[in-house]
Amino acid sequence: MNKYVVLVCGLNIRNHNRITMGEQRAALEAVANELAVTRIVRDKGSYLLTSDHTGPHVVGVILRALVTHCPNLKIPGAAVASPEAVDNGLAELANVLTVKYGQDFDTKDYGIKFGGDVWRAGLALPLSPGEIPVKRPLFHKIKNAIVLGWTTGCVLVAKREAKNVHWGNTVTDPASRLLKQLDSLVLQLTSRSGKVLRELVS
């Protein structure tokens, strides 16, 4: 059995595309013959599961199950990765943040202090079946997001913890634009905070 981390894009953002934890569990239970769900974290479509299928097939099974259970959902896609890839991405993220911010970076919750603001670091993954290039150091900051670089399969990102600042386009747009500029890649990305991802794969 192959183990996968699947991150569904666009759920429960800005009061749209709402689906409860109970509804997510019911949707995944309906495809239990194809997937063995190990863990569901919080309310943003973050799943750890095993399957005999390939990663892209697993993504298709999950998206169909969610939309079958809640037909009003508008889901652009989902990212799929191995737990090892997520672990490695989190380790690289922590290393970059420790070097760059020292004591202003909190390894427990991936928080970064900028003056009076707190930012939250995490990973952005390309929606299946997209791939990003090999890792590269980078630092690009805009008003509500930082792109810190990327490692194999993951973009290292952070967002400002403020009202109406989300892990959606606010964070992933800068990463997508930089990848397009540097590698001519046009990708959609989904993001999760480091704390959520660590809880998922731990």
C-alpha positions in Angstrom: 0.0 0.0 0.0 1.3 3.5 -0.9 0.9 6.2 1.7 -0.2 9.7 0.5 -0.7 13.2 1.8 -3.6 14.8 -0.2 -4.3 18.5 0.1 -7.6 19.6 -1.5 -7.6 23.2 -2.8 -10.2 25.9 -2.1 -12.3 24.4 0.7 -13.7 26.6 3.5 -12.1 29.9 2.3 -13.8 33.2 2.8 -17.1 31.4 3.8 -17.3 29.7 0.4 -17.0 26.1 -0.6 -18.1 25.0 2.9 -17.8 21.4 3.9 -17.8 20.2 7.5 -15.4 17.6 9.0 -18.4 15.2 9.3 -19.2 15.6 5.6 -15.6 15.1 4.6 -15.5 11.9 6.7 -18.7 10.6 5.2 -17.5 11.3 1.7 -14.3 9.4 2.2 -16.0 6.5 4.0 -18.0 6.1 0.8 -14.8 5.2 -1.1 -13.3 3.1 1.7 -12.9 0.2 -0.7 -10.3 2.2 -2.6 -8.7 4.3 0.1 -7.7 3.6 3.7 -7.9 7.0 5.5 -5.4 7.3 8.3 -5.9 10.9 9.3 -8.0 14.0 8.5 -6.7 17.2 9.9 -8.9 20.2 10.8 -11.3 21.5 8.2 -9.3 22.3 5.1 -9.2 19.0 3.1 -5.9 17.7 4.5 -5.8 13.9 4.4 -3.3 11.1 5.1 -4.3 7.8 3.5 -3.0 4.6 1.9 -4.1 3.1 -1.4 -3.0 0.6 -4.0 -3.6 3.2 -6.6 -1.2 5.8 -8.0 -1.2 9.4 -6.6 -3.2 11.0 -9.4 -5.8 8.2 -9.3 -6.2 8.8 -5.5 -6.7 12.5 -6.1 -9.4 11.7 -8.6 -11.2 9.3 -6.2 -11.1 11.9 -3.4 -12.4 14.8 -5.5 -15.2 12.7 -7.0 -16.2 11.6 -3.5 -16.3 15.1 -2.1 -18.3 16.5 -5.0 -20.7 13.5 -5.0 -21.4 14.1 -1.3 -21.6 18.0 -1.7 -22.5 18.8 -5.3 -22.1 22.6 -4.7 -18.4 22.4 -4.2 -16.2 24.1 -6.8 -12.8 22.4 -6.3 -9.9 23.3 -8.7 -7.9 20.2 -7.7 -5.7 18.7 -5.1 -2.0 18.2 -4.4 -0.6 14.8 -3.6 2.8 13.9 -2.0 4.4 11.3 0.0 4.7 11.8 3.8 8.5 11.7 3.3 8.3 14.6 0.8 6.3 16.7 3.3 8.6 15.8 6.1 11.6 16.9 4.0 9.9 20.1 3.0 9.1 21.0 6.6 12.7 20.3 7.6 14.0 22.5 4.8 11.4 25.2 5.8 12.5 25.1 9.4 16.2 25.3 8.4 15.6 28.3 6.1 13.6 30.1 8.8 16.1 29.4 11.6 19.0 30.7 9.5 17.1 33.8 8.3 15.1 34.8 11.4 16.8 33.0 14.4 14.9 33.5 17.6 12.1 35.3 15.8 11.1 31.9 14.3 9.1 29.5 16.5 9.7 25.9 15.6 6.6 24.7 17.5 4.0 26.5 15.3 6.1 27.8 12.4 5.4 31.4 13.5 7.7 34.3 12.5 7.7 37.6 14.3 8.1 40.8 12.1 7.8 43.8 14.5 4.3 43.6 15.9 3.1 41.1 13.3 3.1 37.3 13.4 3.5 35.4 10.1 2.8 31.7 9.7 5.1 29.5 7.5 4.1 26.4 5.5 4.3 24.5 2.3 2.6 25.0 -1.1 2.3 22.0 -3.4 1.4 21.9 -7.0 -2.0 20.6 -7.9 -1.8 17.1 -9.4 -0.3 16.2 -11.8 1.9 19.3 -11.8 5.5 19.3 -10.7 8.0 22.0 -9.7 11.7 22.1 -10.4 14.5 21.2 -8.1 15.0 23.2 -5.0 16.3 26.8 -5.2 16.9 29.5 -2.5 14.7 32.6 -2.9 13.3 35.4 -0.9 10.4 37.5 -2.2 8.1 39.4 0.1 4.9 41.2 -0.7 2.3 42.7 1.6 0.8 39.4 2.9 3.0 36.7 1.7 6.7 35.5 1.5 8.1 33.0 -0.9 11.2 31.6 0.8 12.3 29.2 -1.9 11.5 25.6 -2.7 12.7 22.1 -2.2 11.8 19.0 -4.1 8.0 19.1 -4.7 7.3 21.9 -2.3 7.4 25.7 -2.3 8.3 27.3 1.0 5.9 30.1 1.9 4.6 32.2 4.7 1.5 34.4 5.2 0.8 37.3 7.5 -1.6 36.4 10.4 -4.2 39.0 10.0 -8.0 39.2 9.4 -9.0 38.1 5.9 -5.5 36.8 5.0 -5.8 33.2 3.8 -3.7 30.4 2.6 -5.4 30.6 -0.8 -4.4 33.0 -3.6 -3.0 35.5 -1.1 -0.1 33.2 -0.4 0.2 31.0 -3.5 -0.1 33.8 -6.2 3.4 35.1 -5.5 4.9 31.6 -5.7 3.1 30.8 -8.9 4.2 34.1 -10.5 7.8 33.5 -9.5 7.8 30.0 -10.8 6.4 31.2 -14.1 9.1 33.9 -14.3 12.0 31.7 -13.4 11.0 28.4 -15.1 8.2 29.3 -17.5 5.9 27.1 -15.4 2.2 27.8 -15.0 1.0 26.0 -11.9 -1.9 26.1 -9.5 -0.8 25.5 -5.9 -2.4 24.6 -2.7 -1.0 25.6 0.7 -1.1 24.5 4.3 0.7 25.8 7.4 3.7 23.9 8.7 1.9 23.2 12.0 -1.0 21.5 10.2 1.2 19.5 7.9 3.4 18.3 10.8 0.3 17.2 12.6 -0.9 15.4 9.5 2.3 13.3 9.0 3.4 12.9 12.6 
